[in-house]
Amino acid sequence: MEKVKMGIIGAGVWGETHASIYREHPNAEPVAICDKDEARAKALAAKLGITQVYTDYHEMAAKSDCDAVAVVTPDFLHADIAVCMADAGKHMLIEKPLATTKEDIARICEAVERNGVRCMVDLHNRWSAAFNVAKQKIDDGTIGEPWTAYIRHSDIKWVATDMLKWAADSSILWFLGSHSLDALRWFFNDEVKQVYSVKRVGILKELGVDTADVYLTTVIFQNGGIAHMENGWVTPNGNGNVNDFKCSVMGTKGQVNINASNHNLIQIATDECMQIPDVMVTNMVFDKCKGLSYESIRDFVDRLVDGKEFRVTLEDARRTALALIAIHESADTGEIVDVVY
Ligand SMILES: NC(=O)c1ccc[n+]([C@@H]2O[C@H](COP(=O)([O-])OP(=O)(O)OC[C@H]3O[C@@H](n4cnc5c(N)ncnc54)[C@H](O)[C@@H]3O)[C@@H](O)[C@H]2O)c1
């Protein structure tokens, strides 16, 4: 497979990103778009010069000659599409999270296995220069054995109230906690054993979005590592950066600290506020997509072509999603929950 023909299901904010990157990539081309909102699918197809437009993913699976698909529908709508595409023999890049129920996670993994297709989930923190160098310093022994960690990955309220029409059917744990927990598993090189989480509800509910404001979680790893993970959707809209993203890993011989949001790499001031845009994550340079959240998508194509194992395996995504289900359960029940794989 030299030039991967890509189909994109979900022509929303992030579906457009996927399609743009496949168009830029020398070894890929976006050939098909599917969205149940026909106008949206047609508009994106016209913008990027894509000829195959579908409103039903079953029809796309049956008729399109695409080799692989990107599943870029809302968090809780990945499974039926992924199973259908695997049954049609399509390789897949599924947006995070893999899925949001144990049944859906199992259905996707079973369909991938049964059909012998390849599947990656877009947990992109591993492509962040800061997170990647931290991982190198853990692996080369610079900070010794990772002992404890703290991670905060939160969004301003606007993401839940305006950007996502479906935030009430998801959670900040699914939306950003997926990235946080994948990074922690990667740093500790270990699996989550137990979780204890508390949540607070009210601010978003008052604004008409019925989902939790914030989760504070203790994560206990099988080999003894412990971490605190904070994920909220209620950072004030005036914050300089959409994300509030900090991480610190304390090892037996040293420590790595990451400030991925208030980095002050660039400041843009107006009479209303000061912005510190996430140029390390997403930006356009001479109309080309630059930033870590694009690199994971490019790497999917690269590895589909060269046949190497994906840097985030389906098993990584499965374990991350199952641990997140346990965290939701803990926050709902007030109990410590064992993660069952
Ligand atoms: N990796 C990242 O940095 C990143 C960033 C943003 C979003 N995401 C993920 O991408 C996914 C999509 O998010 P978004 O912000 O683009 O959402 P969005 O609401 O902007 O777009 C979702 C699109 O899916 C379409 N859709 C829903 N059900 C469908 C179906 N059955 N068939 C075809 N189309 C259907 C909707 O009509 C909509 O156009 C989510 O899982 C989200 O977590 C990832």
The ligand as a Gaussian input file, in Angstrom:
#p B3LYP/6-31G(d) Opt

LIG

0 1
 N       -7.167000      14.143000      19.349000
 C       -7.630000      15.384000      19.536000
 O       -6.863000      16.313000      19.767000
 C       -9.099000      15.639000      19.422000
 C       -9.584000      16.954000      19.367000
 C      -10.965000      17.155000      19.259000
 C      -11.825000      16.064000      19.218000
 N      -11.319000      14.808000      19.293000
 C      -12.210000      13.627000      19.249000
 O      -12.758000      13.535000      17.938000
 C      -14.097000      13.041000      18.005000
 C      -15.025000      14.039000      17.310000
 O      -14.953000      15.290000      17.959000
 P      -15.354000      16.652000      17.193000
 O      -14.895000      17.761000      18.083000
 O      -14.895000      16.636000      15.788000
 O      -16.955000      16.564000      17.247000
 P      -18.000000      17.317000      16.279000
 O      -19.290000      17.339000      17.021000
 O      -17.421000      18.610000      15.803000
 O      -18.099000      16.338000      15.014000
 C      -18.673000      15.066000      15.089000
 C      -19.352000      14.774000      13.761000
 O      -19.787000      13.415000      13.747000
 C      -21.011000      13.362000      13.030000
 N      -21.708000      12.114000      13.335000
 C      -22.307000      11.745000      14.481000
 N      -22.843000      10.497000      14.356000
 C      -22.551000      10.074000      13.104000
 C      -22.816000       8.885000      12.379000
 N      -23.503000       7.870000      12.926000
 N      -22.394000       8.802000      11.102000
 C      -21.701000       9.815000      10.526000
 N      -21.418000      10.988000      11.171000
 C      -21.842000      11.102000      12.436000
 C      -21.760000      14.608000      13.486000
 O      -22.796000      14.961000      12.581000
 C      -20.608000      15.622000      13.514000
 O      -20.489000      16.313000      12.275000
 C      -14.394000      12.832000      19.498000
 O      -14.171000      11.485000      19.844000
 C      -13.395000      13.739000      20.189000
 O      -13.037000      13.309000      21.504000
 C       -9.980000      14.577000      19.374000

